[in-house]
Amino acid sequence: MQRHYAIIGHKTPSSGKLNLNDLSGSGRMDVLVRAINSALFVSHGIRKDTTIVLHLQGGDGPDRRVLFDGEKLAGVRPDERSIAGQIKAIMKLPIPPIGHYKEVTQGIYHSGGDIFNTIDLWKVEEININILDAEGIDINQVSKKEKIGIILSDDLPFNDKEIEKFTDYQKVSLGEKWLQGHSCIAITQYVLDKL
């Protein structure tokens, strides 16, 4: 089963400088980096069945998406500073046009666009889209599909525009308590491993 994660960085700038010594002060880049770690890395390797797209939607410039593909990823260590270093290098590059993912290093790509562009692409790729929400159905009830997509937010809740657009998709829940994003990803990976 393929797993596709999308996390929205509402405050994370799409371009500019990234302070590796203060990831939380850089639009909560720490939240996004931990999400990558939980989605892709296992004790002795990388999940080949998983991708994760970061949506850098803060700052003044156009939005940027950064895609990490576990099947092709190489040269990235499972620590926050190493992952953030990869993103820092990408933030210095011009943003490619929406709909065109440009490879930066092996298994890491970037493109213009926001979460709605990712949803459009997932629909074309026939990925079963799920919104992580405390008020959704229990994650254990998710339909077993070949391609599962899960959308989650950073440390902020979804905004009104996102909530309005997400009404067409199934909401899945990990319980009533709001957990940190990287923990949510680890739990969903555990559940999906059992399906």
MOPE-V716072 format. One record per backbone hydrogen bond with DSSP energy under -0.5 kcal/mol. CO is the residue of the C=O (numbers start at 0). NH is the residue of the N-H. If there is no record, write none. Layout:
# MOPE-V716072
[[CO;NH] [CO;NH]]
This chain:
# MOPE-V716072
[[1;147] [2;50] [3;149] [4;52] [5;151] [6;8] [6;54] [7;9] [7;153] [8;56] [11;57] [17;19] [18;21] [22;25] [22;28] [22;29] [23;27] [27;30] [27;31] [28;32] [29;33] [30;34] [31;35] [32;36] [33;37] [34;38] [35;39] [36;40] [39;46] [41;44] [44;41] [45;47] [46;49] [48;2] [49;69] [50;4] [51;53] [51;67] [52;6] [53;55] [53;65] [54;8] [54;56] [55;63] [57;13] [62;112] [63;55] [64;110] [65;53] [66;68] [66;108] [67;51] [67;69] [68;71] [68;72] [76;78] [78;82] [79;83] [80;84] [81;85] [82;86] [83;87] [84;88] [85;89] [86;90] [87;91] [88;91] [89;92] [90;15] [95;111] [96;99] [96;111] [98;100] [99;101] [101;109] [104;103] [104;107] [105;73] [106;68] [107;103] [107;104] [108;66] [109;101] [110;64] [111;98] [113;116] [113;117] [114;118] [115;119] [116;120] [117;121] [118;122] [119;123] [120;124] [121;126] [122;125] [126;128] [127;148] [128;169] [129;131] [129;150] [130;132] [130;171] [132;135] [136;172] [137;140] [138;141] [142;144] [145;1] [146;127] [147;3] [148;129] [149;5] [150;131] [151;7] [158;162] [159;163] [160;164] [161;165] [163;166] [164;167] [165;168] [169;130] [170;136] [171;132] [172;138] [174;173] [176;178] [179;182] [179;183] [180;184] [181;185] [182;186] [183;187] [184;188] [185;189] [186;190] [187;191] [188;192] [189;193] [190;193] [190;194] [191;194]]
